[in-house]
């Protein structure tokens, strides 16, 4: 391992593994950011990190709906401190939407499961620090279109704004949806037919034999609420939240 390697751990529990990582690598500097503010402080200076390990979902009550591993990637880019990122997952189904986006982000060099232990994280960091990407985890390749792609473009952003407003619990009908998402009443009236309905259908998340109702739309937004709020927060649409 190259001398003077700099590793940044972005995780609420990052200090738990910082000492073992220091011992595992030897000549290395391990920095830990357990909050958004700490992360911003660490990447705002002149230091560039060789590799960043970040929790995909920040499992801390006051943070898990307001900050995640995708935020870490965006913060690095905004500070012009881009580095290869290794994401650590908990293995929950709630991470699925985040993972779909993470696989498409060029900064993500690998994903490791926390359940695989410290050795897996250490080996992953060693690989990524050398500029190599980790192989995809075993299992079936996801076939549904990521929301990250479906929310692209003007129509996609409008769909995401309305989905975020519903997911945040700020819309109960088309009138409140139009007000919160700042769209016209006619646009809000088309949330099922022209905006979120096609998104759900494109992902194969609705039985074609059943009617696609407003209730289905609102239920779907609830199931994907964690990612929908994350997407809006990170893409300049936090006003709907």
Helices and strands as residue ranges (DSSP letters): E 5-10, H 14-25, E 28-33, H 36-43, E 51-55, H 69-78, E 84-89, G 93-95, H 96-102, E 108-113, G 114-116, H 118-129, H 147-150, H 153-167, H 174-181, H 185-189, I 191-195, H 196-202, H 214-223, H 225-234, G 238-240
